[in-house]
């Protein structure tokens, strides 16, 4: 009796993106360890959650799928906050810029809708876009406290 031939399938964009996210996070962790760099970022520090984040469509889909896994009341709150952030951003002068300067965006004080404002944790941490994964600080934590002061 012959066995069926198994033809490997092409990975989806979401699978490739997740793999790239994991690779990047692991690479940064290993680089920090090798160079003995300790990021000042950590649980409870959410300064980067007030930065503009650029995500491609696949990353947005991954985030939307992660949102669907959250409890219904949390989903409703995040969607409400998302609408609020979009309205405030669209009404601002910063919206007219193709890629807004971070310091100008921070002045809007728009927290990412996925940020739990009580715990200061990301509700979709494992599914966050590359732009979020690339934010980290190694300077003193006090530098992150005033969101409107530093232009990077």
Order of alpha helices (4+ residues) and beta strands (2+ residues): alpha-alpha-alpha-alpha-beta-beta-alpha
